[in-house]
Amino acid sequence: MTKDIQISMSKAEFIALIAMMFATVAFSIDAMLPALPEIGQTLSADNPNRAQLVIATFALGMGIGTFFTGPLSDAFGRRSVIFAAAGLYIAAALLAYASSSIEMLLLSRVVMGLGAAGPRVVALAIVRDLYSGREMARMMSIAMLIFTLVPAVAPMMGAGIILLTSWRAIFLAFALFAVVIVLWMGLRLPEPLPVENRRPFRLPSLLAAVVEMFRHPTVRLSMMVQCLCLAMLFCMITLVQPIYDVVFDRAASFPFWFGFIAIMSGTGSLINASLVVRLGMRRMVTWALAGQIIFSALMLGLEVLPLSGDLMFALFVAWQTSVFFMAGLTLGNLNAMAMEPMGHIAGMAASIVGGVSTVFAAAAAATVGLLFDGSIAPLTGAILLMVIAGYAIMLHMARVENRVAAE
């Protein structure tokens, strides 16, 4: 640990707890994917497509909540905010379980997103409380590696719960997941933010912190690239189930393919954890984006060729894996790059970075989702445009940092 805070848990246990907090969001989204057709038929028979809003409304609530949970944790401590957010999440999950209309379900998903923002943001601030620099990036990468196991199994868990009971029981699993986090943290992790280091929850100080962040070129540019990388991931998650169903007629096997791809792409975080200390965060992100430009351009070009359905599906699976792999190489590094200069306002910085990127990603995913026309072209074209923009920003960041170093 780089700070004077003493904790009883080992580094491995700490990483596992942080990974579980990160995974709250992935579990809350990915476990719902197999349930979307049944939700549409049960609660919105006149317009089953509204079931897809279960994903977007959760992301909306999470994006809004992300702006507040960091500053609140700066003022009142990390543990208290985690506990309050988990309580809100559990209550909303139980409300979703009992929902009798699509409107009530969507409202509960917004509130669930608000609650999920707590573990997501405050976990990042906790890592920044205890680590810094490339070691912080390494810790985040290892946590992200464990985190990828949840998307790997979440759709299969959702499908299994539906098979044994109904789609409603998935929300009971969400509530249980949050209870485990609360008990684990409550028993094993002491408060990592001392009282003397807390910042009062005052609007002028919050605005000053926001201004400070956006004036810092590395923080600002890192946030922009993270917006694009998270948007690519959200677009893929939003459209992948309809693509498997409508384009390739493989809805039944979707959870297994999704799990296999998540496990394969999880090696991206492992590779990043082993290389980032030697190569640096900016270089890793830039190289990952450059590779994805090639893969996405090839995928977009191959779609116009008269390829067989099985071959096209295999190529799509490979490309989907590459997008998830890219996320493992970029998101942890971009978080660390944005947080590194902001250690004195870690909670606020985590909120702004997470809030801006999530709201942007949710809006982009909703827009691209509306363009779905029964082909993969809208998805591949959107991701290609976003990855080119991200790569250009990273090149600009390198020039800015070189200029500052020369001065």
Number of C-alpha atoms within 10 A of each C-alpha: 14 11 11 8 13 12 14 10 13 9 12 12 13 19 21 17 21 27 27 25 28 27 24 24 23 20 24 26 21 25 28 22 25 23 22 22 16 16 23 19 14 15 19 17 14 10 10 17 14 18 24 22 17 23 25 23 21 25 28 23 23 29 27 21 25 32 23 20 31 32 29 22 28 25 20 18 23 28 23 14 22 27 21 14 24 26 19 18 27 24 16 25 29 19 19 25 17 15 17 12 13 21 13 14 23 21 19 26 28 25 27 32 31 27 33 34 34 32 30 26 32 31 24 27 27 21 21 27 23 16 20 20 15 20 16 25 27 25 23 29 29 23 26 29 23 22 26 25 20 25 26 26 21 23 25 22 21 24 24 17 18 17 10 9 11 14 22 18 18 23 22 15 20 20 18 13 19 26 16 12 19 20 11 12 18 15 8 14 16 15 17 20 20 13 12 6 12 18 20 14 14 10 9 9 12 16 11 10 19 15 11 15 23 14 11 13 14 22 24 18 21 25 24 20 25 28 26 24 25 23 27 26 18 24 25 21 19 23 20 19 20 24 23 19 15 14 17 16 13 16 16 12 12 22 26 15 17 24 21 18 20 21 21 17 25 26 18 23 29 19 16 26 26 13 14 21 15 9 12 14 24 18 14 18 26 19 15 21 26 16 14 21 20 13 19 24 15 15 21 18 13 14 16 9 9 8 11 8 12 10 10 17 17 11 16 20 17 15 18 23 20 21 22 23 23 26 25 27 29 27 22 26 30 27 23 29 23 23 29 21 17 20 17 17 24 24 32 31 29 30 29 24 25 28 25 18 23 25 21 20 26 25 18 19 26 19 13 21 18 10 13 15 12 13 15 18 17 19 23 24 16 18 26 22 15 19 24 17 16 25 22 15 17 22 13 13 19 15 12 15 13 11 10 9 8 7 6
